[in-house]
Amino acid sequence: MAKPTFYLTTPIYYPSGNMHIGHTYTTVAADTMIRFKKQTGYDTYFLTGTDEHGQKIERKAQQAGVTPQQFVDKIVAETKDLWKLMNIEYDDFIRTTEDRHVKIVQKIFKQFYDQGDIYKSEYEGQYCAECEAFWTPTQLKDGNLCPDCGRPTEKAHEESYFFRMSKYQDWMIKYIEDHPDFIQPPSRANEMLNNFLRPGLQDLCVSRTSFKWGVPVDFDPGHVVYVWIDALSNYITALGYGTDHDELFKKYWPADVHLVGKEIVRFHTIYWPIMLHALGLPMPKQVFGHGWLLFGNDKMSKSKGNVVYPGPIVKRYGVDALRYYLMREMPFGADGNYTNEAMLTRMNADLVNDLGNLVSRTVAMIEKYFDGVVPEPGALEGPDLDLKATFEALPGIVEDQMNKLQFSIALSEIWKLIGECNKYIDLTQPWVLGKSEEGRPRLRTVMYVLAECIRAIAVYIQPTMPSTPARIYAQLGVGDDALKTWDSVKVFGQLKPGTVVKKGEALFPRVDIKKELEAMAAEAEKAEKKAEKADKKAEKKEEKQPAEPGVASFDDFMKIKLVAAKVIACERVPKSDKLLKETLDIGGGKTKTVCSGIAKYYAPEDMVGKTVVLVNNFAPRKMAGQVSEGMLLCAEDPDGSLRLLTVDGDVAPGSEIG
Ligand code: MSP
């Protein structure tokens, strides 16, 4: 029988800067969910990517002195490296600048236009380039601030295309009301209904003419498709929708879950469903709006200077520790604070003490009492049966919580089993049982029960902490893949007695929190300085490299030596009606002779005394039999007449210009 499918997406991220721990949070959650679904028998598809168009990116590229494409290429490469570091296993990474996406967006836009969903009019209102969002005056905060990010909005007045969102308003309200699972958590559904839909849905401005970095509207040059229409389409263009190779689309659409941050739920639960409805396509099954990782009370953002990047944390404590912390610390859906201290505290408590100790104590005891061989258990009694009951109830509980994307609850349930195992050791006191022959039968059972529970724990943590299970299996001597599956944890007692365990390194190193915090702060400072230095270096480099053909770099400009020169003599060049020959004082007691094609516009006597602009480092060349040692700068009128550039006021001949 074919496996059921499960299609999950992350938002596609703006490559306007490097991805931080907030973006990592969404992506890790998606990866965890996908791994869980894979584990529980689904044929999964995991899409992520980058949202590369729009005014914000265009401006960032301009500031950096590179083309928008060069700008995003660099960040996309770094983003892919980061996802690798975080052990993210996506099936596809879509970039909105790819041809496969652009072509279909144009097709979709045209279809909307042809079927009357889009019409042309004038837009006048406020635009937030940071969020790429339009706002009406009543939605703005404190005058002209964006209600989402709090930054000042800009007036936009342009000829635009509009999507008739208003036409679909009633349909949309009814859809949300009839599908209570569509928007999760449910509070976000109420917010959409009460704040956006019921007050009346405005038609949406869906094209821009004030900048170029977007998908061109192919039937109306000058317009680019509004970045959200472009971006949302990624969820289907990546699957080949609208092409003749749309097998993935047929197989995986509609998406099972669009995972998004709470600030973009609106785009995913109003505009996107309406777009799909207009295309005659089925709705995604669920949009889950998760909360923000805060820093203090603020959303983490580069412009606020409170950004935490995952790289250094992973380097110090390993990727699984960070993944665990992100999934465990706050309920999925709610906001939560990120602090290094909380992360380290959790690591010491949950990973080092609870999980790490359980594994190392158990393996050490099996080595000590049974020469490293997992013993055959006797009949289970009291505490063994309690633990077995917890063991056998857990798959249902974890599956239920994971299917609701309640990662932190699922993990806390798994940690309950770990906690019970540790209590079980305290209760059964293996060190006492090991002292006498009478204790041996009980000891055998206790060791077996613990080893079996640890095997299951390794299976449970796999989606969240993909690289730790292999290390546990190695210590436990579990080689058989059948003992690493989801099905294998449903029934207690799969581990084979006789398995040989082998003590290994501690799973997680215990950290001295105070020392670590100091070290991390010092590292952050160092990284900041390094980044500043790199920025400066990049600036210099960008100056050296022309951004594109026809664009001069600063270095190009600096190659031309311009000086102020005083005309001390001037005459016509014989047999030329164009040329004047000037003798120039270029300072330091030197003169130069230059021929200029200005005889039609200046009489020789008018030239004497002028301080002009001379290109001083031209190789001498012959003009009408005369040697010219430079060039005077002129402005050319549209009618072709020439006017000399002169220097305002008195400057010494030879003064540098630049
Ligand atoms: N490009 C749009 C999404 C288009 S989807 C068709 C966008 N990009 S973004 O880069 O600004 O943010 C993408 C997502 O990153 C957010 O929705 C959110 O999931 C995540 N986060 C960014 N900062 C975050 C925190 N501080 N905390 C949690 N998530 C954060 O919006």
Residues whose N, C-alpha, C, O or C-beta is under 5 A from the ligand:
A	BS01	MSP	P11 I12 Y13 Y14 G22 H23 Y25 T26 D51 A231 L232 V260 G261 I264 G291 W292 L293 K299 M300
